[in-house]
């Protein structure tokens, strides 16, 4: 009984730790009606591809 409790506590702790690491490493971006966009929000209406012709 105690072993099961310890195993479940360890699994829950590992899951919480993994979730915190994943949230810390998540990319920054924004989502609008056309979908999710990585990077800061562009306020001048131009896309990044038009600004960088390479």
C-alpha positions as CSV (number, residue, x, y, z in Angstrom):
1,X,0.0,0.0,0.0
2,X,2.7,2.5,1.0
3,X,4.8,1.4,-2.0
4,X,1.9,2.2,-4.4
5,X,1.5,5.6,-2.7
6,X,5.2,6.4,-3.1
7,X,5.2,5.3,-6.8
8,X,2.2,7.4,-7.6
9,X,3.7,10.4,-5.8
10,X,6.9,10.0,-7.7
11,X,5.1,9.8,-11.0
12,X,3.0,12.8,-10.2
13,X,6.1,14.8,-9.2
14,X,8.0,13.8,-12.3
15,X,5.0,14.8,-14.5
16,X,4.8,18.2,-12.7
17,X,8.5,18.8,-13.1
18,X,8.3,17.8,-16.8
19,X,5.3,20.1,-17.3
20,X,7.1,23.0,-15.7
21,X,10.2,22.5,-17.9
22,X,8.1,22.3,-21.0
23,X,6.2,25.5,-20.1
24,X,9.5,27.3,-19.5
25,X,10.9,26.2,-22.9
26,X,7.7,27.0,-24.9
27,X,8.1,29.4,-27.8
28,X,6.9,32.9,-27.6
29,X,4.3,34.0,-30.1
30,X,0.7,35.0,-30.5
31,X,-2.5,33.5,-32.0
32,X,-5.1,35.4,-34.0
33,X,-7.9,34.4,-36.4
34,X,-5.5,33.0,-39.0
35,X,-3.6,30.8,-36.5
36,X,-0.6,30.8,-34.3
37,X,2.4,33.0,-35.2
38,X,5.9,32.6,-33.7
39,X,7.7,35.8,-32.5
40,X,6.5,39.2,-31.5
41,X,3.3,40.6,-33.0
42,X,3.9,42.6,-36.1
43,X,1.9,45.9,-35.9
44,X,2.8,47.4,-39.2
45,X,0.9,44.8,-41.2
46,X,3.9,43.4,-43.1
47,X,5.0,39.8,-42.8
48,X,8.5,38.7,-41.9
49,X,8.9,37.1,-45.3
50,X,8.4,40.4,-47.1
51,X,10.9,42.2,-44.9
52,X,13.7,39.5,-45.5
53,X,14.0,38.8,-49.2
54,X,16.8,36.2,-48.8
